[in-house]
């Protein structure tokens, strides 16, 4: 009986040490690569930890999306990038994705959770005095969606949403600072 108890405690101790070692190995790269892509809890932590001065957030926000962002992913290296996802208020689905990528980089950012499956129409629009590209499209699950892309400061901004084009353009106008 004593040997069985000793064997059980030995096994439990070995498993505990292994779990702690794996957690440490998982945590170590995040400490070493502080500016690599990772998930953040809020916008303020992105600003403070990555020292990204300009984070573009719309001041107009359609009521059918939940604030704050459901997910925020950001990095500073190899290029500055922020991806924010917002859920629809009436469902658990992502209905709005705002992506901000360093326009000077030659890197292609990863897709957001709201992906365009089929482009239907492309047109040019002005967002204040910025030239922008508006895409009417179908996203995954055959949801109609709209995408707007333009350059703002040192960043290329992309908004993909299941909201109307009117709401999309209103969000974009509210992002662009007044000169």
N, C-alpha and C positions, 0 to 999 in steps of 0.2 A: 504494500500500500504506500509506503514511504517513497519507494522508487518511482511509482506512478505519479505521485504528487510532485516530486522533484522534476520528473520529465515534463509534466504539464507546465510548471513554472519556467523551466528552461525554454520550452517552446514559445510560451507567451512573451518572455523577455526577448527572444530572438526576433519574433514578429514585430514587437514594439520598436526595437532598434532598427529593423529594416524599414518600417514605416517612417520613422524619424529621419533616417538617412535619405529616403526617397523624397520626402518633403524638402529637405535641405538642398538636394540636387535640383529640384524643381525651382526653388527660390533663388538659388545662386545666379543664374543668368539674368534675372530681373534686377539684381543688385549691380551686376557688372555692366549690363547694357541698359542704363536708365532711360536712354532716349529711343529705344527700339519700340516697335508697335506693341501696345498693350491696352487693356481695357481700363477705363477710368470711371470713377463714381459720379463725378460732376465736372462742370466746365472750369470751376475755380481751381481744381487740382491739376487740370491740364495746363492752365496758365502758369501756375506756380512751379510745377515740377519740370515742365518742358520750356518754360520761358518763351512761349509763343505770344507775341504782343497782340496780334490781331486775330480774334476768333469771331467770325461773322455769324450772327444769330439774327433771325428776323424779329422786328418789333411787332409786325402783324403776324398773328398766328391763328389759323382757322380753328374754330371750336371743336371740330371733329377729330382733333389730335390731342393726345395727352402730353402735358408738360410736367415735369422735365423730361429730357431725352431718356428713352428706355435703355439705350446703350451708347457709350462714347468710346471710340477707339482713336488713339492718337500716337504719333511718333514724331521725332525730330530728325532722326537719321535713318536711312541715307537721305531722306528729304522730308520736309515738314508736311504732315498730313493729319487731318481730323475728319472722322466720319461719325455723324450723329444719326441715330435711328429713333423715330417716334412712332408709337402705337396709335391706332385708331381708337377713339374713345369707346365706340360701340362694339369693338372686337379686340382680340389679342394680336391681330395682324399688324405688321409694320406697314404704315401708309405714307410715311415721309422719311426721306433720307437726304441729309445735307452733307456734301463732301467738299472739303477744302484741301487743295493740294498745291504745293509749291509749283508755280508755273514755270520756273526756271529749270526744273528737273527734267530729265529725260526718262524718268521712270513712269511706268503705268501703275496707278493705284489699284488695289484689289477692288472687286465688285462689292457693292453694299448689299444688304439683305433684300433690297427692292431692285430687281434686275429687269432690264428691258429685254424682252424676248423677240419682239418684232417691231421694227420702225414702220410707222404708217405715213407720216408726213414730217417734213423738216421745213422750218421757216425762220426768217430773221426778225427779231424784235429789238426795240430799244428799251433798255432799263435805265431810266434817267438818260445819261449821255453815253452809256455803254452798249456796244454792239453785242447781242446775245443770240444764241441759237436755241430755238424752241422745237422740241420733238414731241409729236403726238405718237403714242406707241401702245403696244400691249406688253404688259409685264407678265411674269410667271402666273400661272393659274388663269390666264386669259383675262386678267383685270385690265381695264383701260387705265393708262397712266400718262403722265406728262413729265418731260425733262427739260430743264433750262440750264444752259452753260454760258458762263461769261468770265472775263478776267477782272479781278478786283484787287488792286494793289499788286502784291507779289504772288497772288494766289489765283488758281483757276477754281471757280465755284461751280458746283453742280447740285441742283435740287431735283430729285425724282419724287413724284408724289402721285397718289391715286386721287387727289383733289382736282378740282377744275382748273383749267388754264387761267381763269380769272384770279383764283386764289393763289396759284403758283406765281403769277406775275406780281400780285400784291405783296407776297412774301419777299420776292426778289427786290422790289422797289424799296421795301422797308429795311433791307440789309444794306443797300448802297448808302454810304454817308453823304450828307449834303455838303457841297463844296463851298 
